[in-house]
Amino acid sequence: MMRFDIITIFPRIFDSYFGESIIKRAQETKKVSFHVHNLRDYAENKHHQVDDKPYGGGAGMVLMAEPILKACVNLKKKKRSEQEKEKVVIFSAKGKLFTQKMAQDWAKKYDRLIFITGRYEGIDERVKKVLKAEEVSIGPYVLTDGDVAVMVAVSAVTRLIPGVITFESLKEESHWARVLSKEKKGDHMPSSGTLEYPHYTRPEVLEYNGKKYRVPKVLLSGNHKDIEKWRSEHRT
């Protein structure tokens, strides 16, 4: 059974979606299970704050690394077996474009998917480095949050799990057969098409598993010209 773990600051958003149609039946037949986790439960301050202002200035807030890492550590302790294969995915505007082939790979290769939903200006870049997570976007546009993107990925992956949809239905989807054929040949190399740069927020030095992950010095310099140059060079 495929297990989905979703880390979000608005867990109730998923209640209705997971309680309807094919997604609901997939749970009832024990093909998949969904576990939604409130990021604020892992905040270490009395106000349950999980975001802060970005280093280097700019509009909006950035989700902090520490509560996300704490949530993932807690989830990784709940492995069903030593053989369980898991993947951590961050949904953000600057990620790699989500494709049908990606959905197929996830459904085939992994027993557990941990999805981290982005919000505000994004997630502290050090989360991706520490967790070796894949950063994914569902398209060349900006959403108000990553929760909708997670729903898209859940739908795409769930329907590919054996027994959720009949083989005949999948086999007749000639459109996706053509898409996959192009991807395999290298004719279509998708990218999200966005122009986003990495975000960092407090703490300045993140300590995790004996290692220190620092905010780039230029973002602490106060030199707006150098900061803009760095951000321009790191846009993806």
C-alpha positions as CSV (number, residue, x, y, z in Angstrom):
1,M,0.0,0.0,0.0
2,M,1.3,3.4,-1.0
3,R,1.5,5.9,1.9
4,F,1.3,9.6,1.4
5,D,2.5,12.0,4.1
6,I,1.6,15.6,3.6
7,I,3.2,18.5,5.6
8,T,1.1,21.6,5.5
9,I,0.0,24.6,7.6
10,F,-3.7,24.1,6.5
11,P,-4.4,20.4,7.0
12,R,-8.2,20.7,6.7
13,I,-7.9,21.7,3.1
14,F,-7.5,18.0,2.2
15,D,-10.5,16.7,4.1
16,S,-13.0,17.0,1.3
17,Y,-10.7,16.0,-1.5
18,F,-9.6,12.8,0.1
19,G,-13.2,11.9,1.0
20,E,-14.5,11.7,-2.6
21,S,-14.5,9.6,-5.7
22,I,-11.5,7.5,-6.8
23,I,-9.3,8.8,-4.0
24,K,-11.8,7.7,-1.4
25,R,-12.2,4.3,-3.0
26,A,-8.5,3.8,-3.2
27,Q,-8.3,4.2,0.6
28,E,-11.3,1.9,1.2
29,T,-9.6,-0.8,-0.8
30,K,-6.3,-0.2,1.0
31,K,-4.4,0.7,-2.1
32,V,-3.3,4.0,-0.5
33,S,-3.3,5.8,2.8
34,F,-3.1,9.5,3.5
35,H,-1.6,11.2,6.6
36,V,-1.8,15.0,6.8
37,H,0.4,16.7,9.3
38,N,0.1,20.2,10.7
39,L,3.5,22.0,10.4
40,R,2.6,24.2,13.4
41,D,2.6,21.1,15.7
42,Y,6.4,21.1,15.2
43,A,7.0,24.7,16.0
44,E,9.2,25.3,19.1
45,N,7.8,28.7,20.0
46,K,4.6,29.4,22.0
47,H,2.9,31.1,19.1
48,H,3.5,28.1,16.8
49,Q,5.2,30.4,14.3
50,V,6.6,28.5,11.3
51,D,7.6,31.4,9.0
52,D,9.8,34.5,9.2
53,K,11.1,37.4,7.1
54,P,13.6,36.5,4.3
55,Y,17.3,37.3,4.6
56,G,18.3,39.9,2.0
57,G,14.9,41.6,2.3
58,G,11.9,41.4,0.0
59,A,8.2,41.0,0.3
60,G,6.4,38.1,2.1
61,M,7.5,35.5,4.5
62,V,9.5,32.2,4.2
63,L,8.7,28.9,5.8
64,M,11.4,28.1,8.4
65,A,13.6,25.0,8.0
66,E,13.5,23.8,11.6
67,P,9.9,22.8,12.0
68,I,9.9,21.1,8.6
69,L,13.0,19.1,9.4
70,K,11.5,18.2,12.8
71,A,8.3,17.0,11.1
72,C,10.3,14.9,8.6
73,V,12.5,13.3,11.3
74,N,9.3,12.3,13.2
75,L,7.8,10.8,10.1
76,K,10.9,8.9,9.1
77,K,10.8,7.1,12.5
78,K,7.5,5.6,11.4
79,K,8.8,3.5,8.6
80,R,6.8,0.3,8.2
81,S,9.9,-1.7,7.4
82,E,13.6,-1.3,6.7
83,Q,12.9,-2.1,3.0
84,E,10.4,0.7,2.6
85,K,11.4,3.1,-0.1
86,E,10.5,6.7,0.5
87,K,10.9,10.0,-1.4
88,V,10.6,13.6,-0.1
89,V,9.2,16.2,-2.5
90,I,8.9,19.9,-2.1
91,F,6.3,21.7,-4.1
92,S,7.4,25.2,-5.2
93,A,7.2,27.6,-8.2
94,K,10.8,27.1,-9.1
95,G,10.8,23.3,-9.1
96,K,11.2,20.8,-12.0
97,L,8.0,20.5,-14.0
98,F,5.8,17.6,-12.8
99,T,5.1,15.2,-15.7
100,Q,3.2,11.9,-16.3
101,K,6.5,10.0,-16.4
102,M,7.4,11.4,-13.0
103,A,4.1,10.2,-11.7
104,Q,4.7,6.8,-13.1
105,D,8.2,6.6,-11.6
106,W,6.9,7.6,-8.2
107,A,4.1,5.0,-8.3
108,K,6.4,2.3,-9.4
109,K,9.6,2.9,-7.4
110,Y,8.4,4.1,-4.0
111,D,6.3,2.8,-1.1
112,R,6.0,6.2,0.6
113,L,5.9,9.8,-0.6
114,I,6.4,12.7,1.8
115,F,5.1,15.9,0.3
116,I,6.0,19.3,1.7
117,T,3.7,22.1,0.6
118,G,5.1,25.5,-0.1
119,R,3.4,28.8,0.9
120,Y,4.1,32.5,1.0
121,E,7.5,33.3,-0.7
122,G,8.6,29.7,-0.4
123,I,10.6,27.3,1.9
124,D,14.1,27.9,3.4
125,E,16.5,26.5,0.8
126,R,18.3,24.5,3.4
127,V,15.4,22.1,3.7
128,K,16.0,20.8,0.2
129,K,19.8,20.4,0.9
130,V,19.4,18.6,4.2
131,L,16.6,16.2,3.0
132,K,18.0,15.8,-0.5
133,A,14.4,16.5,-1.6
134,E,13.2,16.9,-5.2
135,E,11.7,20.2,-5.9
136,V,8.6,20.1,-8.2
137,S,6.3,22.6,-9.8
138,I,3.0,21.7,-11.5
139,G,3.2,24.5,-14.1
140,P,4.6,27.8,-15.2
141,Y,2.4,29.9,-12.9
142,V,2.3,30.9,-9.3
143,L,-0.4,29.5,-6.9
144,T,-1.4,30.9,-3.5
145,D,-0.1,27.7,-1.9
146,G,1.4,24.3,-2.6
147,D,-1.6,22.4,-1.3
148,V,-3.3,22.4,-4.7
149,A,-0.1,21.2,-6.3
150,V,0.0,18.3,-3.8
151,M,-3.6,17.3,-4.8
152,V,-2.6,17.3,-8.4
153,A,0.4,15.0,-7.7
154,V,-1.7,12.7,-5.4
155,S,-4.3,12.3,-8.1
156,A,-1.8,11.6,-10.8
157,V,0.1,9.0,-8.8
158,T,-2.8,7.3,-7.1
159,R,-4.6,6.4,-10.3
160,L,-1.4,4.6,-11.5
161,I,-1.2,2.3,-8.5
162,P,-2.3,-1.2,-9.5
163,G,-5.9,-1.9,-8.7
164,V,-7.0,1.7,-8.4
165,I,-8.1,2.0,-12.1
166,T,-8.6,-0.9,-14.5
167,F,-5.8,-1.7,-16.8
168,E,-8.1,-1.3,-19.8
169,S,-8.8,2.3,-18.8
170,L,-5.1,3.2,-18.5
171,K,-4.2,1.3,-21.7
172,E,-6.7,3.4,-23.7
173,E,-5.2,6.7,-22.7
174,S,-3.4,7.2,-26.0
175,H,-2.7,10.9,-25.2
176,W,-0.4,9.9,-22.4
177,A,1.2,7.2,-24.4
178,R,2.3,9.9,-26.9
179,V,3.5,12.2,-24.1
180,L,5.6,9.5,-22.5
181,S,7.1,8.5,-25.9
182,K,8.3,12.1,-26.4
183,E,9.7,12.3,-22.9
184,K,11.7,9.1,-23.3
185,K,13.1,10.2,-26.7
186,G,14.2,13.5,-25.1
187,D,12.0,15.5,-27.5
188,H,10.3,17.2,-24.5
189,M,12.5,18.5,-21.7
190,P,10.0,20.3,-19.4
191,S,10.8,23.1,-17.0
192,S,8.6,25.1,-14.8
193,G,9.3,28.3,-16.7
194,T,9.3,30.4,-13.6
195,L,12.1,32.8,-12.5
196,E,12.5,32.2,-8.7
197,Y,15.5,32.4,-6.6
198,P,16.4,30.5,-3.3
199,H,14.9,31.8,-0.1
200,Y,16.4,31.8,3.4
201,T,15.0,32.8,6.8
202,R,16.0,32.5,10.5
203,P,18.1,31.0,11.9
204,E,21.2,32.3,10.3
205,V,23.0,29.0,11.0
206,L,21.0,25.8,10.9
207,E,22.4,22.9,12.8
208,Y,21.2,19.4,11.7
209,N,22.8,16.0,12.4
210,G,26.1,17.6,13.4
211,K,26.4,19.8,10.3
212,K,25.9,23.5,9.9
213,Y,24.0,25.1,7.0
214,R,24.6,28.8,6.7
215,V,22.7,31.5,4.9
216,P,24.8,32.8,2.0
217,K,26.9,35.8,3.2
218,V,25.7,38.1,0.5
219,L,22.2,38.0,1.9
220,L,23.5,39.2,5.3
221,S,25.6,42.0,3.8
222,G,22.9,44.7,3.5
223,N,24.3,45.5,0.0
224,H,21.2,45.6,-2.1
225,K,23.1,45.7,-5.4
226,D,25.1,42.5,-4.5
227,I,21.9,40.8,-3.2
228,E,20.0,41.6,-6.5
229,K,23.0,40.3,-8.5
230,W,23.1,37.1,-6.5
231,R,19.4,36.5,-6.8
232,S,19.5,37.2,-10.5
233,E,22.3,34.6,-10.9
234,H,20.4,32.0,-9.0
235,R,17.0,32.3,-10.6
236,T,15.7,29.0,-12.0
